[in-house]
Amino acid sequence: MCVVDTSGSMTMGYNRSSVKPIDVAISLGMYCGERIGEPFKDYFISFSSKPQLIKIEGIDFVDKVARIYKQNLCQDTNLTAVFDMLLKMYKNGAVKMEDMPEQLIVISDMNIDCGSHWHDKHRMKTEMELIREEWSRYNLNFPRLVYWNVNARNNLILDNAEIDGVSFVSGCSPTVFQAVINNKSGWDICYDTLMSDRYKKVF
């Protein structure tokens, strides 16, 4: 399932291109949403202080995109609120444990709201550490996370890459897309690239 960033910074176009990061993010969110199973089929999650499940609907691709753009989807980029929304859906019985997303793809330029909080006098825990702790209290399997940077202006890392089930990708190529939907890790993507025909002569 995709978490799609539609904040103001996502409207800044690529160099010499009419395509904007927000266009890529919405397209990917739509593509994945239309192919996942129930109860989240035809939905993606919008970033916000109050994130929403965005319904993908319309008569064709152009109509679907137009309807999404007409909605005020993203006032800010609160990642904690996204996980809180999913957890609330589980606690309220709207989603069963076995139907919780197995993988979340965070599609963004990674300019996310402040991600650290003081826990006590001796240690500072990151936002993702606190989120994982909260989910563990309900014995929920934490989803695999793919942080997909579609506009890598800065070197922004939001999570611990050494944790199993965390991957980072960037760009908008079909190769990256295929790797993500096939649940490949960052190391798998790197290995497949190095072992491709393009680099055979190097080895």
Backbone as JSON Lines, residues from 0, in Angstrom:
{"i":0,"aa":"M","n":[0.85,-1.19,0.0],"ca":[0.0,0.0,0.0],"c":[0.88,1.24,0.0]}
{"i":1,"aa":"C","n":[0.42,2.29,-0.68],"ca":[1.25,3.49,-0.83],"c":[0.8,4.62,0.08]}
{"i":2,"aa":"V","n":[1.78,5.35,0.58],"ca":[1.56,6.61,1.29],"c":[2.1,7.7,0.38]}
{"i":3,"aa":"V","n":[1.22,8.56,-0.1],"ca":[1.57,9.49,-1.18],"c":[1.69,10.92,-0.65]}
{"i":4,"aa":"D","n":[2.84,11.52,-0.88],"ca":[3.11,12.9,-0.48],"c":[2.63,13.84,-1.58]}
{"i":5,"aa":"T","n":[1.67,14.7,-1.25],"ca":[1.2,15.7,-2.22],"c":[1.39,17.11,-1.67]}
{"i":6,"aa":"S","n":[2.41,17.28,-0.84],"ca":[2.67,18.59,-0.24],"c":[3.24,19.56,-1.29]}
{"i":7,"aa":"G","n":[3.37,20.81,-0.9],"ca":[3.8,21.85,-1.82],"c":[5.16,21.59,-2.46]}
{"i":8,"aa":"S","n":[6.09,21.03,-1.69],"ca":[7.43,20.79,-2.24],"c":[7.42,19.76,-3.36]}
{"i":9,"aa":"M","n":[6.36,18.93,-3.4],"ca":[6.27,17.9,-4.45],"c":[5.83,18.49,-5.79]}
{"i":10,"aa":"T","n":[5.45,19.75,-5.81],"ca":[5.03,20.38,-7.07],"c":[6.19,21.04,-7.8]}
{"i":11,"aa":"M","n":[7.37,20.99,-7.22],"ca":[8.56,21.56,-7.87],"c":[9.05,20.6,-8.93]}
{"i":12,"aa":"G","n":[9.03,21.02,-10.19],"ca":[9.33,20.14,-11.32],"c":[10.79,19.72,-11.38]}
{"i":13,"aa":"Y","n":[11.02,18.61,-12.08],"ca":[12.38,18.18,-12.35],"c":[13.03,19.13,-13.35]}
{"i":14,"aa":"N","n":[14.34,19.15,-13.36],"ca":[15.08,20.02,-14.27],"c":[14.75,19.68,-15.72]}
{"i":15,"aa":"R","n":[14.29,20.7,-16.46],"ca":[13.98,20.58,-17.88],"c":[12.9,19.54,-18.16]}
{"i":16,"aa":"S","n":[11.98,19.38,-17.27],"ca":[10.92,18.4,-17.47],"c":[9.6,18.99,-16.99]}
{"i":17,"aa":"S","n":[8.53,18.68,-17.72],"ca":[7.2,19.12,-17.31],"c":[6.6,18.2,-16.25]}
{"i":18,"aa":"V","n":[7.23,17.05,-16.06],"ca":[6.76,16.09,-15.06],"c":[7.2,16.55,-13.68]}
{"i":19,"aa":"K","n":[6.29,16.49,-12.73],"ca":[6.58,16.9,-11.36],"c":[6.58,15.68,-10.44]}
{"i":20,"aa":"P","n":[7.3,15.75,-9.31],"ca":[7.3,14.63,-8.36],"c":[5.9,14.23,-7.92]}
{"i":21,"aa":"I","n":[4.99,15.2,-7.78],"ca":[3.64,14.88,-7.36],"c":[2.93,14.02,-8.41]}
{"i":22,"aa":"D","n":[3.25,14.25,-9.69],"ca":[2.65,13.44,-10.76],"c":[3.08,11.98,-10.62]}
{"i":23,"aa":"V","n":[4.38,11.79,-10.37],"ca":[4.92,10.45,-10.21],"c":[4.31,9.76,-8.99]}
{"i":24,"aa":"A","n":[4.23,10.49,-7.88],"ca":[3.72,9.92,-6.63],"c":[2.26,9.49,-6.76]}
{"i":25,"aa":"I","n":[1.44,10.35,-7.35],"ca":[0.03,10.01,-7.52],"c":[-0.14,8.83,-8.47]}
{"i":26,"aa":"S","n":[0.62,8.82,-9.55],"ca":[0.53,7.71,-10.51],"c":[0.89,6.39,-9.87]}
{"i":27,"aa":"L","n":[1.97,6.38,-9.08],"ca":[2.38,5.15,-8.41],"c":[1.34,4.72,-7.37]}
{"i":28,"aa":"G","n":[0.81,5.7,-6.63],"ca":[-0.21,5.38,-5.65],"c":[-1.44,4.78,-6.28]}
{"i":29,"aa":"M","n":[-1.83,5.32,-7.44],"ca":[-2.99,4.78,-8.17],"c":[-2.71,3.37,-8.67]}
{"i":30,"aa":"Y","n":[-1.56,3.18,-9.27],"ca":[-1.22,1.88,-9.85],"c":[-1.25,0.78,-8.78]}
{"i":31,"aa":"C","n":[-0.61,1.05,-7.66],"ca":[-0.56,0.04,-6.6],"c":[-1.93,-0.16,-5.96]}
{"i":32,"aa":"G","n":[-2.66,0.95,-5.74],"ca":[-3.96,0.86,-5.1],"c":[-4.95,0.01,-5.89]}
{"i":33,"aa":"E","n":[-4.85,0.08,-7.2],"ca":[-5.77,-0.68,-8.04],"c":[-5.42,-2.16,-8.11]}
{"i":34,"aa":"R","n":[-4.27,-2.53,-7.57],"ca":[-3.82,-3.91,-7.67],"c":[-3.68,-4.64,-6.33]}
{"i":35,"aa":"I","n":[-3.91,-3.95,-5.24],"ca":[-3.84,-4.62,-3.94],"c":[-5.19,-5.22,-3.59]}
{"i":36,"aa":"G","n":[-5.19,-6.1,-2.59],"ca":[-6.42,-6.78,-2.2],"c":[-7.24,-5.97,-1.19]}
{"i":37,"aa":"E","n":[-8.39,-6.53,-0.86],"ca":[-9.26,-5.91,0.14],"c":[-8.61,-5.99,1.52]}
{"i":38,"aa":"P","n":[-8.93,-5.09,2.43],"ca":[-9.96,-4.05,2.35],"c":[-9.46,-2.72,1.81]}
{"i":39,"aa":"F","n":[-8.2,-2.68,1.32],"ca":[-7.61,-1.42,0.88],"c":[-7.57,-1.28,-0.64]}
{"i":40,"aa":"K","n":[-8.22,-2.17,-1.35],"ca":[-8.21,-2.09,-2.8],"c":[-8.78,-0.76,-3.28]}
{"i":41,"aa":"D","n":[-8.1,-0.16,-4.27],"ca":[-8.49,1.12,-4.86],"c":[-8.33,2.3,-3.91]}
{"i":42,"aa":"Y","n":[-7.4,2.16,-2.96],"ca":[-7.1,3.26,-2.05],"c":[-5.59,3.47,-1.93]}
{"i":43,"aa":"F","n":[-5.2,4.7,-1.62],"ca":[-3.87,4.96,-1.09],"c":[-4.04,5.93,0.08]}
{"i":44,"aa":"I","n":[-2.97,6.13,0.84],"ca":[-3.02,7.0,2.02],"c":[-2.37,8.34,1.69]}
{"i":45,"aa":"S","n":[-3.04,9.41,2.06],"ca":[-2.46,10.74,1.88],"c":[-1.73,11.16,3.15]}
{"i":46,"aa":"F","n":[-0.64,11.9,2.97],"ca":[0.03,12.52,4.12],"c":[-0.82,13.67,4.64]}
{"i":47,"aa":"S","n":[-0.81,13.86,5.94],"ca":[-1.47,15.01,6.55],"c":[-1.36,14.88,8.06]}
{"i":48,"aa":"S","n":[-1.72,15.94,8.78],"ca":[-1.86,15.8,10.23],"c":[-3.03,14.88,10.53]}
{"i":49,"aa":"K","n":[-3.98,14.81,9.58],"ca":[-5.09,13.86,9.65],"c":[-5.14,13.11,8.32]}
{"i":50,"aa":"P","n":[-4.3,12.08,8.15],"ca":[-4.24,11.37,6.87],"c":[-5.56,10.71,6.51]}
{"i":51,"aa":"Q","n":[-5.75,10.5,5.23],"ca":[-7.0,9.93,4.73],"c":[-6.71,8.74,3.83]}
{"i":52,"aa":"L","n":[-7.7,7.85,3.74],"ca":[-7.69,6.85,2.68],"c":[-8.32,7.51,1.46]}
{"i":53,"aa":"I","n":[-7.56,7.64,0.39],"ca":[-8.04,8.31,-0.81],"c":[-8.57,7.27,-1.79]}
{"i":54,"aa":"K","n":[-9.83,7.39,-2.15],"ca":[-10.47,6.47,-3.07],"c":[-10.07,6.81,-4.5]}
{"i":55,"aa":"I","n":[-9.64,5.8,-5.25],"ca":[-9.3,5.97,-6.65],"c":[-10.55,5.65,-7.47]}
{"i":56,"aa":"E","n":[-11.13,6.66,-8.06],"ca":[-12.36,6.44,-8.81],"c":[-12.44,7.41,-9.98]}
{"i":57,"aa":"G","n":[-13.15,6.98,-11.02],"ca":[-13.3,7.77,-12.23],"c":[-13.51,6.87,-13.43]}
{"i":58,"aa":"I","n":[-13.8,7.47,-14.57],"ca":[-14.12,6.68,-15.75],"c":[-12.89,6.26,-16.54]}
{"i":59,"aa":"D","n":[-11.79,6.99,-16.38],"ca":[-10.54,6.64,-17.06],"c":[-9.39,7.25,-16.26]}
{"i":60,"aa":"F","n":[-8.17,7.03,-16.75],"ca":[-6.98,7.49,-16.02],"c":[-7.0,9.0,-15.81]}
{"i":61,"aa":"V","n":[-7.32,9.74,-16.87],"ca":[-7.32,11.21,-16.78],"c":[-8.34,11.68,-15.75]}
{"i":62,"aa":"D","n":[-9.52,11.09,-15.77],"ca":[-10.57,11.47,-14.83],"c":[-10.16,11.15,-13.39]}
{"i":63,"aa":"K","n":[-9.54,9.99,-13.2],"ca":[-9.1,9.59,-11.86],"c":[-8.08,10.57,-11.3]}
{"i":64,"aa":"V","n":[-7.09,10.93,-12.14],"ca":[-6.06,11.86,-11.7],"c":[-6.67,13.23,-11.39]}
{"i":65,"aa":"A","n":[-7.57,13.69,-12.23],"ca":[-8.2,15.0,-12.04],"c":[-8.96,15.04,-10.71]}
{"i":66,"aa":"R","n":[-9.66,13.96,-10.38],"ca":[-10.42,13.93,-9.13],"c":[-9.49,13.98,-7.93]}
{"i":67,"aa":"I","n":[-8.36,13.29,-8.03],"ca":[-7.4,13.3,-6.92],"c":[-6.81,14.69,-6.72]}
{"i":68,"aa":"Y","n":[-6.47,15.37,-7.84],"ca":[-5.88,16.7,-7.73],"c":[-6.84,17.72,-7.14]}
{"i":69,"aa":"K","n":[-8.13,17.49,-7.3],"ca":[-9.12,18.44,-6.79],"c":[-9.25,18.38,-5.27]}
{"i":70,"aa":"Q","n":[-8.74,17.32,-4.67],"ca":[-8.84,17.18,-3.23],"c":[-7.65,17.85,-2.55]}
{"i":71,"aa":"N","n":[-7.9,18.46,-1.4],"ca":[-6.81,19.05,-0.61],"c":[-6.22,17.93,0.25]}
{"i":72,"aa":"L","n":[-5.22,17.25,-0.29],"ca":[-4.78,16.0,0.31],"c":[-3.76,16.16,1.42]}
{"i":73,"aa":"C","n":[-2.92,17.17,1.34],"ca":[-1.75,17.16,2.21],"c":[-1.45,18.55,2.76]}
{"i":74,"aa":"Q","n":[-1.8,18.77,4.02],"ca":[-1.44,20.03,4.67],"c":[-0.01,19.97,5.19]}
{"i":75,"aa":"D","n":[0.43,18.78,5.62],"ca":[1.8,18.59,6.07],"c":[2.16,17.12,5.88]}
{"i":76,"aa":"T","n":[3.33,16.73,6.34],"ca":[3.79,15.35,6.12],"c":[4.1,14.69,7.46]}
{"i":77,"aa":"N","n":[3.06,14.25,8.12],"ca":[3.17,13.66,9.46],"c":[3.15,12.14,9.33]}
{"i":78,"aa":"L","n":[4.32,11.53,9.4],"ca":[4.42,10.09,9.22],"c":[3.82,9.33,10.4]}
{"i":79,"aa":"T","n":[3.98,9.87,11.61],"ca":[3.38,9.22,12.78],"c":[1.88,9.11,12.64]}
{"i":80,"aa":"A","n":[1.25,10.16,12.11],"ca":[-0.2,10.16,11.96],"c":[-0.68,9.06,11.03]}
{"i":81,"aa":"V","n":[0.13,8.73,10.02],"ca":[-0.22,7.65,9.09],"c":[-0.32,6.32,9.83]}
{"i":82,"aa":"F","n":[0.68,6.02,10.64],"ca":[0.69,4.76,11.38],"c":[-0.37,4.76,12.47]}
{"i":83,"aa":"D","n":[-0.62,5.92,13.07],"ca":[-1.68,6.01,14.08],"c":[-3.05,5.74,13.45]}
{"i":84,"aa":"M","n":[-3.25,6.21,12.22],"ca":[-4.52,5.97,11.54],"c":[-4.75,4.48,11.31]}
{"i":85,"aa":"L","n":[-3.72,3.8,10.82],"ca":[-3.84,2.36,10.58],"c":[-4.06,1.6,11.89]}
{"i":86,"aa":"L","n":[-3.35,2.0,12.94],"ca":[-3.52,1.34,14.24],"c":[-4.92,1.58,14.79]}
{"i":87,"aa":"K","n":[-5.44,2.77,14.62],"ca":[-6.8,3.08,15.07],"c":[-7.83,2.24,14.32]}
{"i":88,"aa":"M","n":[-7.61,2.05,13.03],"ca":[-8.52,1.22,12.24],"c":[-8.54,-0.21,12.77]}
{"i":89,"aa":"Y","n":[-7.38,-0.7,13.18],"ca":[-7.31,-2.06,13.75],"c":[-8.01,-2.1,15.11]}
{"i":90,"aa":"K","n":[-7.73,-1.13,15.97],"ca":[-8.32,-1.12,17.3],"c":[-9.84,-0.97,17.26]}
{"i":91,"aa":"N","n":[-10.33,-0.25,16.26],"ca":[-11.78,-0.05,16.12],"c":[-12.47,-1.21,15.42]}
{"i":92,"aa":"G","n":[-11.69,-2.18,14.96],"ca":[-12.28,-3.33,14.29],"c":[-12.57,-3.12,12.82]}
{"i":93,"aa":"A","n":[-12.12,-1.98,12.27],"ca":[-12.36,-1.71,10.85],"c":[-11.49,-2.59,9.95]}
{"i":94,"aa":"V","n":[-10.34,-3.0,10.48],"ca":[-9.42,-3.85,9.74],"c":[-8.94,-4.97,10.64]}
{"i":95,"aa":"K","n":[-8.98,-6.2,10.16],"ca":[-8.51,-7.34,10.92],"c":[-6.97,-7.38,10.9]}
{"i":96,"aa":"M","n":[-6.41,-8.08,11.89],"ca":[-4.96,-8.17,11.97],"c":[-4.36,-8.72,10.68]}
{"i":97,"aa":"E","n":[-5.0,-9.76,10.13],"ca":[-4.44,-10.4,8.93],"c":[-4.6,-9.54,7.67]}
{"i":98,"aa":"D","n":[-5.42,-8.48,7.76],"ca":[-5.63,-7.61,6.61],"c":[-4.83,-6.31,6.67]}
{"i":99,"aa":"M","n":[-4.05,-6.14,7.74],"ca":[-3.2,-4.95,7.82],"c":[-2.15,-5.01,6.71]}
{"i":100,"aa":"P","n":[-1.76,-3.87,6.16],"ca":[-0.8,-3.87,5.05],"c":[0.5,-4.57,5.41]}
{"i":101,"aa":"E","n":[0.96,-5.44,4.51],"ca":[2.23,-6.12,4.72],"c":[3.41,-5.24,4.31]}
{"i":102,"aa":"Q","n":[3.15,-4.3,3.42],"ca":[4.2,-3.4,2.97],"c":[3.63,-2.02,2.73]}
{"i":103,"aa":"L","n":[4.35,-1.0,3.19],"ca":[3.99,0.39,2.93],"c":[5.1,1.03,2.1]}
{"i":104,"aa":"I","n":[4.7,1.68,1.03],"ca":[5.64,2.39,0.17],"c":[5.42,3.88,0.38]}
{"i":105,"aa":"V","n":[6.37,4.53,1.02],"ca":[6.27,5.96,1.3],"c":[6.89,6.71,0.13]}
{"i":106,"aa":"I","n":[6.02,7.32,-0.7],"ca":[6.47,8.0,-1.91],"c":[6.49,9.5,-1.64]}
{"i":107,"aa":"S","n":[7.7,10.07,-1.63],"ca":[7.84,11.45,-1.15],"c":[9.17,12.02,-1.61]}
{"i":108,"aa":"D","n":[9.35,13.33,-1.39],"ca":[10.68,13.92,-1.55],"c":[11.43,13.88,-0.22]}
{"i":109,"aa":"M","n":[10.82,13.23,0.76],"ca":[11.4,12.97,2.08],"c":[11.58,14.21,2.94]}
{"i":110,"aa":"N","n":[10.91,15.3,2.57],"ca":[10.87,16.47,3.45],"c":[9.74,16.27,4.46]}
{"i":111,"aa":"I","n":[9.98,15.34,5.38],"ca":[8.97,14.9,6.35],"c":[9.06,15.74,7.61]}
{"i":112,"aa":"D","n":[7.9,15.89,8.28],"ca":[7.9,16.61,9.56],"c":[8.94,16.05,10.51]}
{"i":113,"aa":"C","n":[9.37,16.87,11.45],"ca":[10.4,16.49,12.43],"c":[10.17,15.08,12.96]}
{"i":114,"aa":"G","n":[11.22,14.24,12.88],"ca":[11.04,12.82,13.18],"c":[11.71,12.31,14.43]}
{"i":115,"aa":"S","n":[12.01,13.16,15.4],"ca":[12.63,12.69,16.64],"c":[11.96,13.34,17.85]}
{"i":116,"aa":"H","n":[11.93,12.6,18.94],"ca":[11.3,13.1,20.16],"c":[12.13,12.68,21.37]}
{"i":117,"aa":"W","n":[12.25,13.57,22.35],"ca":[12.95,13.2,23.57],"c":[12.12,12.19,24.35]}
{"i":118,"aa":"H","n":[12.76,11.05,24.68],"ca":[12.06,9.99,25.41],"c":[12.33,10.1,26.91]}
{"i":119,"aa":"D","n":[13.57,10.34,27.27],"ca":[13.92,10.55,28.68],"c":[15.2,11.39,28.7]}
{"i":120,"aa":"K","n":[15.8,11.53,29.87],"ca":[16.97,12.39,30.01],"c":[18.22,11.8,29.36]}
{"i":121,"aa":"H","n":[18.21,10.5,29.11],"ca":[19.44,9.84,28.67],"c":[19.4,9.38,27.22]}
{"i":122,"aa":"R","n":[18.24,9.31,26.65],"ca":[18.18,8.77,25.3],"c":[17.11,9.45,24.47]}
{"i":123,"aa":"M","n":[17.42,9.68,23.22],"ca":[16.45,10.22,22.28],"c":[16.05,9.1,21.32]}
{"i":124,"aa":"K","n":[14.76,8.84,21.22],"ca":[14.27,7.82,20.3],"c":[13.74,8.48,19.04]}
{"i":125,"aa":"T","n":[13.96,7.81,17.92],"ca":[13.46,8.36,16.67],"c":[11.96,8.12,16.57]}
{"i":126,"aa":"E","n":[11.37,8.82,15.64],"ca":[9.94,8.66,15.4],"c":[9.59,7.21,15.07]}
{"i":127,"aa":"M","n":[10.38,6.56,14.22],"ca":[10.08,5.2,13.79],"c":[10.26,4.2,14.93]}
{"i":128,"aa":"E","n":[11.21,4.45,15.83],"ca":[11.36,3.57,16.99],"c":[10.11,3.61,17.86]}
{"i":129,"aa":"L","n":[9.58,4.81,18.09],"ca":[8.39,4.95,18.91],"c":[7.17,4.32,18.23]}
{"i":130,"aa":"I","n":[7.07,4.46,16.92],"ca":[5.95,3.86,16.19],"c":[6.0,2.34,16.29]}
{"i":131,"aa":"R","n":[7.18,1.76,16.11],"ca":[7.31,0.3,16.19],"c":[6.97,-0.2,17.59]}
{"i":132,"aa":"E","n":[7.38,0.54,18.61],"ca":[7.05,0.14,19.98],"c":[5.54,0.13,20.2]}
{"i":133,"aa":"E","n":[4.85,1.14,19.68],"ca":[3.4,1.23,19.83],"c":[2.72,0.05,19.14]}
{"i":134,"aa":"W","n":[3.15,-0.3,17.95],"ca":[2.55,-1.44,17.24],"c":[2.81,-2.75,17.96]}
{"i":135,"aa":"S","n":[3.99,-2.87,18.56],"ca":[4.33,-4.12,19.24],"c":[3.43,-4.36,20.46]}
{"i":136,"aa":"R","n":[2.89,-3.32,21.04],"ca":[1.99,-3.47,22.19],"c":[0.71,-4.2,21.8]}
{"i":137,"aa":"Y","n":[0.39,-4.17,20.52],"ca":[-0.81,-4.85,20.05],"c":[-0.47,-6.13,19.27]}
{"i":138,"aa":"N","n":[0.81,-6.56,19.39],"ca":[1.28,-7.79,18.73],"c":[1.04,-7.77,17.23]}
{"i":139,"aa":"L","n":[1.14,-6.6,16.64],"ca":[0.96,-6.47,15.2],"c":[2.29,-6.6,14.48]}
{"i":140,"aa":"N","n":[2.28,-7.32,13.36],"ca":[3.46,-7.37,12.52],"c":[3.65,-6.02,11.85]}
{"i":141,"aa":"F","n":[4.82,-5.43,12.05],"ca":[5.07,-4.12,11.45],"c":[5.31,-4.31,9.96]}
{"i":142,"aa":"P","n":[4.71,-3.47,9.11],"ca":[4.86,-3.66,7.67],"c":[6.29,-3.41,7.19]}
{"i":143,"aa":"R","n":[6.64,-4.1,6.1],"ca":[7.89,-3.75,5.44],"c":[7.77,-2.33,4.92]}
{"i":144,"aa":"L","n":[8.86,-1.59,4.96],"ca":[8.82,-0.18,4.57],"c":[9.77,0.08,3.4]}
{"i":145,"aa":"V","n":[9.23,0.71,2.38],"ca":[10.05,1.19,1.27],"c":[9.93,2.71,1.25]}
{"i":146,"aa":"Y","n":[11.05,3.39,1.45],"ca":[11.08,4.84,1.37],"c":[11.52,5.2,-0.06]}
{"i":147,"aa":"W","n":[10.57,5.69,-0.84],"ca":[10.84,5.95,-2.26],"c":[10.95,7.46,-2.47]}
{"i":148,"aa":"N","n":[12.17,7.92,-2.67],"ca":[12.44,9.34,-2.86],"c":[12.31,9.68,-4.35]}
{"i":149,"aa":"V","n":[11.25,10.38,-4.71],"ca":[11.02,10.71,-6.12],"c":[11.55,12.09,-6.48]}
{"i":150,"aa":"N","n":[12.26,12.72,-5.55],"ca":[12.89,14.0,-5.85],"c":[14.04,14.22,-4.9]}
{"i":151,"aa":"A","n":[15.13,13.52,-5.13],"ca":[16.25,13.45,-4.18],"c":[17.09,14.72,-4.2]}
{"i":152,"aa":"R","n":[16.54,15.79,-3.65],"ca":[17.3,17.05,-3.54],"c":[18.26,17.01,-2.37]}
{"i":153,"aa":"N","n":[17.9,16.24,-1.33],"ca":[18.71,16.19,-0.13],"c":[18.92,14.74,0.3]}
{"i":154,"aa":"N","n":[19.96,14.5,1.08],"ca":[20.24,13.17,1.6],"c":[19.48,12.98,2.91]}
{"i":155,"aa":"L","n":[18.21,12.63,2.81],"ca":[17.34,12.54,3.97],"c":[17.01,11.08,4.26]}
{"i":156,"aa":"I","n":[17.47,10.57,5.39],"ca":[17.23,9.19,5.79],"c":[16.31,9.19,7.0]}
{"i":157,"aa":"L","n":[15.15,8.55,6.87],"ca":[14.13,8.62,7.91],"c":[14.09,7.39,8.81]}
{"i":158,"aa":"D","n":[14.9,6.39,8.51],"ca":[14.79,5.13,9.24],"c":[16.16,4.46,9.26]}
{"i":159,"aa":"N","n":[16.23,3.36,10.01],"ca":[17.47,2.61,10.14],"c":[17.56,1.57,9.03]}
{"i":160,"aa":"A","n":[18.5,1.75,8.12],"ca":[18.63,0.85,6.98],"c":[19.08,-0.54,7.38]}
{"i":161,"aa":"E","n":[19.57,-0.7,8.61],"ca":[20.03,-2.01,9.05],"c":[18.9,-2.88,9.58]}
{"i":162,"aa":"I","n":[17.71,-2.3,9.74],"ca":[16.56,-3.07,10.2],"c":[16.02,-3.91,9.06]}
{"i":163,"aa":"D","n":[15.75,-5.17,9.35],"ca":[15.17,-6.04,8.34],"c":[13.8,-5.51,7.92]}
{"i":164,"aa":"G","n":[13.57,-5.44,6.63],"ca":[12.28,-4.95,6.15],"c":[12.25,-3.48,5.85]}
{"i":165,"aa":"V","n":[13.41,-2.82,5.8],"ca":[13.49,-1.4,5.46],"c":[14.35,-1.24,4.22]}
{"i":166,"aa":"S","n":[13.8,-0.56,3.21],"ca":[14.54,-0.32,1.97],"c":[14.42,1.14,1.57]}
{"i":167,"aa":"F","n":[15.44,1.62,0.86],"ca":[15.44,2.97,0.33],"c":[15.7,2.92,-1.17]}
{"i":168,"aa":"V","n":[14.87,3.59,-1.92],"ca":[15.08,3.7,-3.37],"c":[14.84,5.15,-3.77]}
{"i":169,"aa":"S","n":[15.35,5.5,-4.93],"ca":[15.1,6.85,-5.44],"c":[15.03,6.82,-6.95]}
{"i":170,"aa":"G","n":[14.43,7.85,-7.53],"ca":[14.27,7.91,-8.97],"c":[12.9,7.43,-9.42]}
{"i":171,"aa":"C","n":[12.73,7.38,-10.72],"ca":[11.41,7.04,-11.28],"c":[11.51,6.03,-12.42]}
{"i":172,"aa":"S","n":[12.56,5.25,-12.45],"ca":[12.75,4.34,-13.57],"c":[11.9,3.08,-13.42]}
{"i":173,"aa":"P","n":[11.57,2.42,-14.56],"ca":[10.82,1.16,-14.51],"c":[11.54,0.08,-13.73]}
{"i":174,"aa":"T","n":[12.88,0.1,-13.74],"ca":[13.66,-0.89,-13.0],"c":[13.4,-0.78,-11.5]}
{"i":175,"aa":"V","n":[13.41,0.45,-11.01],"ca":[13.14,0.68,-9.59],"c":[11.73,0.22,-9.25]}
{"i":176,"aa":"F","n":[10.78,0.55,-10.12],"ca":[9.4,0.18,-9.87],"c":[9.22,-1.33,-9.78]}
{"i":177,"aa":"Q","n":[9.82,-2.07,-10.71],"ca":[9.7,-3.52,-10.7],"c":[10.33,-4.11,-9.43]}
{"i":178,"aa":"A","n":[11.44,-3.55,-9.01],"ca":[12.11,-4.05,-7.81],"c":[11.23,-3.84,-6.58]}
{"i":179,"aa":"V","n":[10.59,-2.68,-6.5],"ca":[9.76,-2.36,-5.33],"c":[8.54,-3.27,-5.25]}
{"i":180,"aa":"I","n":[7.82,-3.43,-6.36],"ca":[6.59,-4.23,-6.31],"c":[6.9,-5.72,-6.13]}
{"i":181,"aa":"N","n":[8.15,-6.12,-6.4],"ca":[8.55,-7.51,-6.18],"c":[9.18,-7.71,-4.8]}
{"i":182,"aa":"N","n":[9.06,-6.69,-3.94],"ca":[9.52,-6.76,-2.54],"c":[11.02,-7.02,-2.42]}
{"i":183,"aa":"K","n":[11.8,-6.49,-3.33],"ca":[13.24,-6.67,-3.24],"c":[13.84,-5.64,-2.3]}
{"i":184,"aa":"S","n":[14.84,-6.07,-1.55],"ca":[15.53,-5.17,-0.62],"c":[16.5,-4.28,-1.38]}
{"i":185,"aa":"G","n":[17.01,-3.28,-0.67],"ca":[18.0,-2.4,-1.28],"c":[19.22,-3.16,-1.77]}
{"i":186,"aa":"W","n":[19.66,-4.16,-0.98],"ca":[20.81,-4.96,-1.38],"c":[20.49,-5.8,-2.61]}
{"i":187,"aa":"D","n":[19.28,-6.33,-2.68],"ca":[18.87,-7.11,-3.86],"c":[18.9,-6.25,-5.11]}
{"i":188,"aa":"I","n":[18.39,-5.03,-4.99],"ca":[18.37,-4.12,-6.13],"c":[19.79,-3.81,-6.59]}
{"i":189,"aa":"C","n":[20.66,-3.53,-5.62],"ca":[22.06,-3.23,-5.93],"c":[22.73,-4.41,-6.61]}
{"i":190,"aa":"Y","n":[22.52,-5.61,-6.06],"ca":[23.15,-6.82,-6.62],"c":[22.65,-7.08,-8.04]}
{"i":191,"aa":"D","n":[21.33,-7.0,-8.24],"ca":[20.77,-7.25,-9.57],"c":[21.32,-6.27,-10.6]}
{"i":192,"aa":"T","n":[21.5,-5.03,-10.18],"ca":[22.05,-4.01,-11.09],"c":[23.48,-4.33,-11.47]}
{"i":193,"aa":"L","n":[24.29,-4.68,-10.47],"ca":[25.7,-4.98,-10.74],"c":[25.88,-6.24,-11.56]}
{"i":194,"aa":"M","n":[24.96,-7.19,-11.42],"ca":[25.04,-8.45,-12.15],"c":[24.35,-8.4,-13.52]}
{"i":195,"aa":"S","n":[23.81,-7.24,-13.89],"ca":[23.11,-7.11,-15.16],"c":[24.1,-7.1,-16.32]}
{"i":196,"aa":"D","n":[23.58,-7.27,-17.53],"ca":[24.43,-7.29,-18.74],"c":[25.24,-6.01,-18.9]}
{"i":197,"aa":"R","n":[24.67,-4.92,-18.41],"ca":[25.34,-3.62,-18.57],"c":[26.73,-3.6,-17.94]}
{"i":198,"aa":"Y","n":[26.91,-4.34,-16.84],"ca":[28.18,-4.28,-16.1],"c":[29.01,-5.57,-16.21]}
{"i":199,"aa":"K","n":[28.65,-6.44,-17.14],"ca":[29.39,-7.7,-17.28],"c":[30.87,-7.48,-17.56]}
{"i":200,"aa":"K","n":[31.18,-6.5,-18.4],"ca":[32.57,-6.27,-18.78],"c":[33.42,-5.76,-17.61]}
{"i":201,"aa":"V","n":[32.75,-5.17,-16.63],"ca":[33.48,-4.67,-15.45],"c":[34.04,-5.83,-14.66]}
{"i":202,"aa":"F","n":[33.26,-6.94,-14.6],"ca":[33.69,-8.1,-13.85],"c":[34.43,-9.08,-14.73]}
